[in-house]
């Protein structure tokens, strides 16, 4: 059963293309309020009023992580999901739309393309749309609140915050267009010096106290200079935003002194790397960072590295994440043919 739905539902999951479960909390227990038709088609019926964890267990839907459903539904980070009859394969990425105060939330299941592989980056546009619909809500709320405050007080600071929120929304929209429009946004038909593009890209990113180190000449290749510039910008922005946090025994301090290094690859592989000396990412997350919507930052859209992988793939290149020599993260782009 899908439960009663009315036009006053705070989240109208019946219109969503992905399987979705609307839920609310009662005494710290997540309760099913409704499921949509795609949910029933993918997993089966669900009894409205039953705990989410019990419903998912009955339907053979389990989390890949050790988290409980209550923990997942209280946060915003996507998690992988297994379903019965798939031999333990991870078939879906589940993402939560957190409940509003005194309201309901939604758990959305997005199928993982079977083609797989972060280098091909098969993009589910509906997935990106659901991610963005959530991520746009925050800057929209900020802009609305600041505009109201600015009109009441006349203080310039509020209008500056509105401008910042608009800039963030514009960046999200540009990222979505790059993901959704595919080959139409890449035209690799010019001779591009990757080293020059990297230096220009560094100047467009808010780098604070971070420094850039060029460790040898990068190749010149046939590419789309604008999109390659975007690739470098997103890699640099990721390094600055995530790499400036340095772990120190039991605590973590932020000093913003991350060093980002760009250089050519050694050995038989042709390409370049971008690495930092920050805290790095866990081995388990090195594949997931290229998934649209996945982010270790509560304020991140989770689209930056998906854009990087998309641009690389549309050039016929591959990208992989590993640990850098200083212990940070290293992104290696391969498959580049020098001129």
KAWO-V825170 format. One record per residue. N is the residue number from 1. RES is the residue in three letters. PHI is phi in whole degrees, -180 to 180 (NA if undefined). Layout:
BEGIN
n:N res:RES phi:PHI
n:N res:RES phi:PHI
END
This chain:
BEGIN
n:1 res:UNK phi:NA
n:2 res:UNK phi:-104
n:3 res:UNK phi:81
n:4 res:UNK phi:-79
n:5 res:UNK phi:-127
n:6 res:UNK phi:-131
n:7 res:UNK phi:-68
n:8 res:UNK phi:-94
n:9 res:UNK phi:-57
n:10 res:UNK phi:-65
n:11 res:UNK phi:-130
n:12 res:UNK phi:-95
n:13 res:UNK phi:-70
n:14 res:UNK phi:-65
n:15 res:UNK phi:-94
n:16 res:UNK phi:-83
n:17 res:UNK phi:-78
n:18 res:UNK phi:-93
n:19 res:UNK phi:-57
n:20 res:UNK phi:-145
n:21 res:UNK phi:-125
n:22 res:UNK phi:-87
n:23 res:UNK phi:-140
n:24 res:UNK phi:-143
n:25 res:UNK phi:-98
n:26 res:UNK phi:-131
n:27 res:UNK phi:52
n:28 res:UNK phi:70
n:29 res:UNK phi:-109
n:30 res:UNK phi:-77
n:31 res:UNK phi:-116
n:32 res:UNK phi:-71
n:33 res:UNK phi:-98
n:34 res:UNK phi:-170
n:35 res:UNK phi:-130
n:36 res:UNK phi:-97
n:37 res:UNK phi:-63
n:38 res:UNK phi:-60
n:39 res:UNK phi:-64
n:40 res:UNK phi:-62
n:41 res:UNK phi:-68
n:42 res:UNK phi:-83
n:43 res:UNK phi:-120
n:44 res:UNK phi:118
n:45 res:UNK phi:-74
n:46 res:UNK phi:-136
n:47 res:UNK phi:-86
n:48 res:UNK phi:-64
n:49 res:UNK phi:102
n:50 res:UNK phi:-84
n:51 res:UNK phi:-62
n:52 res:UNK phi:-58
n:53 res:UNK phi:-60
n:54 res:UNK phi:-69
n:55 res:UNK phi:-63
n:56 res:UNK phi:-65
n:57 res:UNK phi:-63
n:58 res:UNK phi:-64
n:59 res:UNK phi:-90
n:60 res:UNK phi:76
n:61 res:UNK phi:-103
n:62 res:UNK phi:-127
n:63 res:UNK phi:-80
n:64 res:UNK phi:-71
n:65 res:UNK phi:-79
n:66 res:UNK phi:-87
n:67 res:UNK phi:-69
n:68 res:UNK phi:-86
n:69 res:UNK phi:-63
n:70 res:UNK phi:-61
n:71 res:UNK phi:-66
n:72 res:UNK phi:-65
n:73 res:UNK phi:-73
n:74 res:UNK phi:-87
n:75 res:UNK phi:-116
n:76 res:UNK phi:-129
n:77 res:UNK phi:-77
n:78 res:UNK phi:-70
n:79 res:UNK phi:-134
n:80 res:UNK phi:-86
n:81 res:UNK phi:-132
n:82 res:UNK phi:-104
n:83 res:UNK phi:-124
n:84 res:UNK phi:-65
n:85 res:UNK phi:84
n:86 res:UNK phi:-112
n:87 res:UNK phi:65
n:88 res:UNK phi:83
n:89 res:UNK phi:-71
n:90 res:UNK phi:-85
n:91 res:UNK phi:-105
n:92 res:UNK phi:-138
n:93 res:UNK phi:-107
n:94 res:UNK phi:-99
n:95 res:UNK phi:-127
n:96 res:UNK phi:-101
n:97 res:UNK phi:-97
n:98 res:UNK phi:-60
n:99 res:UNK phi:-67
n:100 res:UNK phi:-74
n:101 res:UNK phi:-54
n:102 res:UNK phi:60
n:103 res:UNK phi:-132
n:104 res:UNK phi:-103
n:105 res:UNK phi:-120
n:106 res:UNK phi:-143
n:107 res:UNK phi:-111
n:108 res:UNK phi:-111
n:109 res:UNK phi:-109
n:110 res:UNK phi:-115
n:111 res:UNK phi:-65
n:112 res:UNK phi:-84
n:113 res:UNK phi:-58
n:114 res:UNK phi:-66
n:115 res:UNK phi:-60
n:116 res:UNK phi:59
n:117 res:UNK phi:88
n:118 res:UNK phi:-73
n:119 res:UNK phi:-79
n:120 res:UNK phi:-82
n:121 res:UNK phi:48
n:122 res:UNK phi:-66
n:123 res:UNK phi:-102
n:124 res:UNK phi:-93
n:125 res:UNK phi:-63
n:126 res:UNK phi:-62
n:127 res:UNK phi:-62
n:128 res:UNK phi:-59
n:129 res:UNK phi:-62
n:130 res:UNK phi:-68
n:131 res:UNK phi:-64
n:132 res:UNK phi:-69
n:133 res:UNK phi:-59
n:134 res:UNK phi:-78
n:135 res:UNK phi:-72
n:136 res:UNK phi:-74
n:137 res:UNK phi:-62
n:138 res:UNK phi:-65
n:139 res:UNK phi:-64
n:140 res:UNK phi:-65
n:141 res:UNK phi:-64
n:142 res:UNK phi:-62
n:143 res:UNK phi:-62
n:144 res:UNK phi:-63
n:145 res:UNK phi:-66
n:146 res:UNK phi:-69
n:147 res:UNK phi:-64
n:148 res:UNK phi:-63
n:149 res:UNK phi:-66
n:150 res:UNK phi:-65
n:151 res:UNK phi:-66
n:152 res:UNK phi:-78
n:153 res:UNK phi:-106
n:154 res:UNK phi:75
n:155 res:UNK phi:-79
n:156 res:UNK phi:-63
n:157 res:UNK phi:-57
n:158 res:UNK phi:-66
n:159 res:UNK phi:-70
n:160 res:UNK phi:-65
n:161 res:UNK phi:-67
n:162 res:UNK phi:-62
n:163 res:UNK phi:-62
n:164 res:UNK phi:-62
n:165 res:UNK phi:-64
n:166 res:UNK phi:-65
n:167 res:UNK phi:-63
n:168 res:UNK phi:-65
n:169 res:UNK phi:-64
n:170 res:UNK phi:-63
n:171 res:UNK phi:-65
n:172 res:UNK phi:-62
n:173 res:UNK phi:-64
n:174 res:UNK phi:-61
n:175 res:UNK phi:-63
n:176 res:UNK phi:-64
n:177 res:UNK phi:-62
n:178 res:UNK phi:-64
n:179 res:UNK phi:-70
n:180 res:UNK phi:-82
n:181 res:UNK phi:-92
n:182 res:UNK phi:56
n:183 res:UNK phi:-59
n:184 res:UNK phi:-64
n:185 res:UNK phi:-100
n:186 res:UNK phi:-123
n:187 res:UNK phi:-133
n:188 res:UNK phi:-78
n:189 res:UNK phi:-135
n:190 res:UNK phi:-135
n:191 res:UNK phi:-78
n:192 res:UNK phi:-124
n:193 res:UNK phi:-85
n:194 res:UNK phi:-64
n:195 res:UNK phi:-65
n:196 res:UNK phi:-67
n:197 res:UNK phi:-63
n:198 res:UNK phi:-64
n:199 res:UNK phi:-67
n:200 res:UNK phi:-65
n:201 res:UNK phi:-62
n:202 res:UNK phi:-60
n:203 res:UNK phi:-73
n:204 res:UNK phi:-96
n:205 res:UNK phi:-103
n:206 res:UNK phi:-72
n:207 res:UNK phi:-101
n:208 res:UNK phi:51
n:209 res:UNK phi:-98
n:210 res:UNK phi:-71
n:211 res:UNK phi:-125
n:212 res:UNK phi:-110
n:213 res:UNK phi:-122
n:214 res:UNK phi:-100
n:215 res:UNK phi:-104
n:216 res:UNK phi:103
n:217 res:UNK phi:-73
n:218 res:UNK phi:-93
n:219 res:UNK phi:-70
n:220 res:UNK phi:-102
n:221 res:UNK phi:-148
n:222 res:UNK phi:-82
n:223 res:UNK phi:-161
n:224 res:UNK phi:-100
n:225 res:UNK phi:-60
n:226 res:UNK phi:-63
n:227 res:UNK phi:-73
n:228 res:UNK phi:-65
n:229 res:UNK phi:-60
n:230 res:UNK phi:-66
n:231 res:UNK phi:-59
n:232 res:UNK phi:-64
n:233 res:UNK phi:-56
n:234 res:UNK phi:-68
n:235 res:UNK phi:-66
n:236 res:UNK phi:-66
n:237 res:UNK phi:-62
n:238 res:UNK phi:-62
n:239 res:UNK phi:-65
n:240 res:UNK phi:-70
n:241 res:UNK phi:-74
n:242 res:UNK phi:-104
n:243 res:UNK phi:-87
n:244 res:UNK phi:-82
n:245 res:UNK phi:-95
n:246 res:UNK phi:-106
n:247 res:UNK phi:-70
n:248 res:UNK phi:-140
n:249 res:UNK phi:51
n:250 res:UNK phi:-89
n:251 res:UNK phi:-125
n:252 res:UNK phi:-127
n:253 res:UNK phi:-116
n:254 res:UNK phi:-117
n:255 res:UNK phi:-123
n:256 res:UNK phi:68
n:257 res:UNK phi:-102
n:258 res:UNK phi:-63
n:259 res:UNK phi:-108
n:260 res:UNK phi:-106
n:261 res:UNK phi:-117
n:262 res:UNK phi:-122
n:263 res:UNK phi:-163
n:264 res:UNK phi:-77
n:265 res:UNK phi:-79
n:266 res:UNK phi:-92
n:267 res:UNK phi:78
n:268 res:UNK phi:-81
n:269 res:UNK phi:-80
n:270 res:UNK phi:-105
n:271 res:UNK phi:162
n:272 res:UNK phi:-147
n:273 res:UNK phi:-130
n:274 res:UNK phi:-130
n:275 res:UNK phi:-138
n:276 res:UNK phi:-136
n:277 res:UNK phi:-110
n:278 res:UNK phi:-81
n:279 res:UNK phi:-77
n:280 res:UNK phi:78
n:281 res:UNK phi:-131
n:282 res:UNK phi:-68
n:283 res:UNK phi:-60
n:284 res:UNK phi:-66
n:285 res:UNK phi:-90
n:286 res:UNK phi:-67
n:287 res:UNK phi:-84
n:288 res:UNK phi:-73
n:289 res:UNK phi:-63
n:290 res:UNK phi:-91
n:291 res:UNK phi:-78
n:292 res:UNK phi:-59
n:293 res:UNK phi:98
n:294 res:UNK phi:-86
n:295 res:UNK phi:-151
n:296 res:UNK phi:-91
n:297 res:UNK phi:-111
n:298 res:UNK phi:-60
n:299 res:UNK phi:-101
n:300 res:UNK phi:-86
n:301 res:UNK phi:-84
n:302 res:UNK phi:74
n:303 res:UNK phi:-110
n:304 res:UNK phi:-58
n:305 res:UNK phi:-77
n:306 res:UNK phi:-65
n:307 res:UNK phi:-63
n:308 res:UNK phi:-57
n:309 res:UNK phi:-65
n:310 res:UNK phi:-65
n:311 res:UNK phi:-63
n:312 res:UNK phi:-60
n:313 res:UNK phi:-63
n:314 res:UNK phi:-72
n:315 res:UNK phi:-93
n:316 res:UNK phi:84
n:317 res:UNK phi:-100
n:318 res:UNK phi:-125
n:319 res:UNK phi:-138
n:320 res:UNK phi:-142
n:321 res:UNK phi:-109
n:322 res:UNK phi:-151
n:323 res:UNK phi:-92
n:324 res:UNK phi:-81
n:325 res:UNK phi:-57
n:326 res:UNK phi:-77
n:327 res:UNK phi:102
n:328 res:UNK phi:-86
n:329 res:UNK phi:-109
n:330 res:UNK phi:-126
n:331 res:UNK phi:-107
n:332 res:UNK phi:-112
n:333 res:UNK phi:-106
n:334 res:UNK phi:-122
n:335 res:UNK phi:87
n:336 res:UNK phi:-83
n:337 res:UNK phi:-99
n:338 res:UNK phi:-68
n:339 res:UNK phi:-81
END
